[in-house]
Amino acid sequence: MAKVQILGIPQSTYTRVVCMAAHEKGVDYELVLTPPHSEGLLAVSPLGKVPGLRHGDLELFESSAICRYLDSAFDGPPLYPSDPAEAALCEQWISAVNSHMDRTLIRQYLLHYAFPKGADGNPDRAAIDAAVPAVEKELAILDKALSKTGWLVGNAMTAADLNLAPILAYLSGTPEAGPVIGRSAGLGRFLENVRALPSFAATEPPARAA
């Protein structure tokens, strides 16, 4: 059978999600370094967003669809609960993280540190300060959800946790969100749980040059 190819860049949270999913399923895959909106990516992902997947004749884009395929097509521990209620909760959190929290936590906050556009190449303080209240609100929602077990659904890792893990890992190193995460029991426990996963260590993005 053809080898699974994941098209994307390791710094992307969504690329890391599908790479973690592949690791969790024991899939032998190749990460093909493919920047957003590049010709190679557009051949698979017409919106130009990472990641994409190629497996034989199959081409997929959107991380949630890719994770579903990896879970269904390969043996290994399931990424989605079999219990109907827990399966619905898993989809709920995937949707919340991808549709809402990614926009606040990454687009409106974190990217100002990753790609500074303020004066003299510094982060835009006004934009960051404007985003902080919403960031704190969403972290509080997540902390409450994670407070019981350190996972979003039930007592074990699911695809919902894979979608959240790369985001919180980045946020934990920021000046405003980092301290909030550090003093939040649920968020802290979650990060301890995911950092213990071999899939998390195996997909650690390379450090940025100083």
C-alpha positions, -999 to +999 in steps of 0.1 A: +000+000+000+012+035-008+028+055+021+007+083+036+020+117+028+010+147+050+016+180+033+023+210+055+048+226+078+057+214+113+051+248+129+014+247+119-009+237+147-032+219+122-003+201+105+008+189+140-027+177+148-028+153+119+008+142+125+000+134+161-031+115+149-009+095+125+015+087+154-013+076+177-026+053+150+008+039+143+007+051+107+039+051+087+038+085+071+060+111+055+057+148+063+063+166+030+073+202+037+048+222+018+041+259+026+006+273+026-006+285-008+023+268-026+018+251-059+024+217-043-003+223-016-028+238-040-027+206-060-043+188-029-058+216-009-076+241-032-080+267-004-042+267+001-043+259+038-022+232+055-024+204+060-032+182+030-030+144+028-021+121-001-026+083+002-024+065-031-052+080-052-069+097-023-063+134-017-078+152+013-077+186+029-090+199+062-075+185+094-107+171+108-114+151+076-078+138+076-080+127+112-113+109+105-097+091+076-066+081+096-088+068+124-111+048+101-085+035+077-059+022+100-056-001+130-046+012+164-063+029+193-094+048+183-092+086+183-130+090+186-151+075+214-176+047+206-201+059+232-226+082+214-226+109+241-188+110+243-185+110+205-208+140+203-188+158+230-156+150+210-171+166+179-184+195+200-149+204+212-132+199+178-157+223+163-153+248+192-115+247+190-113+249+152-142+273+144-139+297+174-109+293+197-083+290+169-095+324+157-091+341+191-061+323+205-040+320+174-052+345+148-060+374+171-034+368+197-005+344+191+004+354+156+012+389+168+041+373+186+050+349+159+049+375+131+053+409+147+039+438+127+042+466+151+066+495+151+103+486+147+094+450+141+079+445+176+046+429+184+015+451+181+008+459+217-026+474+210-038+444+191-025+420+218-040+440+246-073+441+228-073+403+224-063+394+260-098+395+275-112+371+250-081+349+254-086+347+291-123+340+287-117+311+264-089+297+285-113+297+315-139+277+294-112+252+286-099+250+321-134+242+334-138+215+308-104+200+316-107+202+354-121+167+360-097+144+342-072+166+323-088+155+290-117+172+271-138+140+269-139+112+294-108+097+310-085+093+280-071+112+250-094+117+220-091+136+187-105+167+206-074+168+227-051+165+197-068+196+182-062+216+214-027+204+223-005+223+198-024+255+205-020+254+243+017+244+239+023+276+220+002+297+243+021+284+274+051+304+262+034+337+258+036+366+284-002+369+290-016+334+283+013+316+298+008+327+334-030+320+331-022+285+320+003+281+348-021+289+375-051+269+360-053+234+373-072+219+344-050+235+317-018+225+336-029+189+340-039+188+303-004+200+292+012+174+315-009+147+299-002+156+263+035+162+269+037+126+281+024+114+247+051+100+224+032+116+195+036+150+211+074+147+214+077+132+180+060+162+163+077+190+182+083+218+157+119+230+153+129+260+174+128+294+157+161+310+150+169+338+175 
